[in-house]
Amino acid sequence: MKLALFIYLVEAAANLDEFLKDIVLILSILLFISLFLIPAAMDCFSEEKFYSLKKYFKLAVVVLIVAAAIRVFIPSKKAMYAMAGAYAVQKGIESETFKRLNSKVFALLEQKIDSALESEGEKEAEDKKQ
């Protein structure tokens, strides 16, 4: 169940990241356009409407900054899965079963390396005789 919840949260975080990317893109375009349109249209607006637009402009800038800041701290799907894999490996290494089997694996590996080195040494000796 924990794994299913983790996969769900990874997908939710990825979707949130995509949503925030879209928000940042749309607000960036709108703010860029408004930087050129508002000064040109200042004569057409009353002072009250201008301050209303200025309030929305400030709100859009704040939302843009917050969305961009949140995107910075959301890791990618690949990074989240790598973190989960690293956690699983760490827990596996810390388990008693791994510790018990680890010494057996290293002993077997040492035997195989020794036998491989012996057989290689014998082959070199035969090659020198010929």
Secondary structure by P-SEA (a helix, b strand, c coil): caaaaaaaaaaaaaaaaaaaaaaaaaaaaaaaaaaaccccccccccaaaaaaaaaaaaaaaaaaaaaaaaaaacccaaaaaaaaaaaaaaaaaacaaaaaaaaaaaaaaaaaaaaaaaaaaaaaaaaaac
